[in-house]
Amino acid sequence: MYYNQQGYVADTLEAPLTQDLDVQYEIVLSDNCSSDNTTKIIEEFAKEAPHIRVLHHTANVGIHHNWQQAIDACTGELIAPCTKETMC
């Protein structure tokens, strides 16, 4: 769940993408209508990693609604929220 995180989003995404996992996983990103380069950065990552799915908002919907839409979009049995604070 992102809003204006251009300074953190690349590092946050690189953490899970560089791990060697023996399971299938998806990364769901919900961009809350960022006004900086966050959207561009996550789109570049999504081009390189087919298991990244990006949700876009055309208006800022607030942190709760953005979070809920991201969680609802997940299809796996286990959800592991990842933020700049946890860095996965």
C-alpha positions as CSV (number, residue, x, y, z in Angstrom):
1,M,0.0,0.0,0.0
2,Y,1.8,3.1,-1.2
3,Y,1.4,6.8,-1.4
4,N,4.3,9.1,-2.3
5,Q,7.0,6.5,-1.3
6,Q,9.5,7.1,-4.1
7,G,12.3,7.1,-1.6
8,Y,11.5,3.7,-0.2
9,V,9.5,1.6,-2.7
10,A,12.4,0.2,-4.7
11,D,14.2,-1.0,-1.6
12,T,11.0,-2.5,-0.2
13,L,10.3,-4.4,-3.4
14,E,13.9,-5.6,-3.9
15,A,13.8,-7.4,-0.5
16,P,11.2,-10.1,-1.4
17,L,12.3,-10.2,-5.0
18,T,15.9,-11.2,-4.2
19,Q,14.8,-14.0,-1.8
20,D,15.0,-17.6,-3.1
21,L,11.6,-19.1,-2.3
22,D,10.4,-22.6,-3.1
23,V,6.7,-21.5,-3.2
24,Q,4.6,-19.5,-5.6
25,Y,3.8,-16.0,-4.4
26,E,2.4,-12.7,-5.6
27,I,3.1,-9.2,-4.7
28,V,0.1,-6.9,-4.6
29,L,0.8,-3.2,-4.7
30,S,-1.9,-0.6,-4.2
31,D,-0.9,2.9,-5.2
32,N,-3.1,5.4,-3.6
33,C,-2.8,8.0,-6.4
34,S,0.7,9.0,-5.6
35,S,1.8,12.4,-6.9
36,D,5.5,11.6,-7.0
37,N,7.4,8.9,-8.9
38,T,6.1,6.0,-6.9
39,T,3.8,4.9,-9.7
40,K,6.5,4.9,-12.3
41,I,8.9,3.0,-10.0
42,I,6.4,0.2,-9.2
43,E,5.4,-0.1,-12.9
44,E,9.0,-0.7,-13.8
45,F,9.3,-3.4,-11.2
46,A,6.0,-5.0,-12.5
47,K,7.4,-5.1,-16.0
48,E,10.3,-7.2,-14.8
49,A,8.4,-9.5,-12.3
50,P,5.2,-11.0,-13.7
51,H,4.0,-12.0,-10.2
52,I,3.7,-8.3,-9.2
53,R,0.1,-7.0,-9.5
54,V,-0.5,-3.2,-9.3
55,L,-3.7,-1.6,-8.2
56,H,-4.1,2.0,-9.2
57,H,-6.5,4.6,-7.7
58,T,-7.5,7.7,-9.8
59,A,-8.1,9.6,-6.5
60,N,-6.6,9.3,-3.1
61,V,-9.0,6.9,-1.2
62,G,-7.4,7.1,2.2
63,I,-5.2,4.7,4.0
64,H,-8.0,2.4,5.2
65,H,-9.7,1.9,1.9
66,N,-6.4,1.5,0.1
67,W,-5.3,-1.1,2.6
68,Q,-8.6,-3.0,2.4
69,Q,-8.5,-3.1,-1.4
70,A,-5.0,-4.5,-1.4
71,I,-5.9,-7.2,1.1
72,D,-9.1,-8.0,-0.8
73,A,-7.0,-8.4,-4.0
74,C,-4.7,-11.0,-2.5
75,T,-5.4,-14.6,-3.7
76,G,-3.0,-16.6,-1.5
77,E,-3.6,-18.5,1.7
78,L,-1.1,-16.4,3.6
79,I,-0.8,-12.6,3.5
80,A,2.4,-11.0,4.7
81,P,2.1,-7.2,4.7
82,C,5.3,-5.4,3.8
83,T,6.0,-1.8,4.4
84,K,9.1,0.4,4.4
85,E,9.2,-0.2,8.2
86,T,9.3,-4.0,7.9
87,M,11.2,-4.3,4.6
88,C,9.9,-7.8,4.3
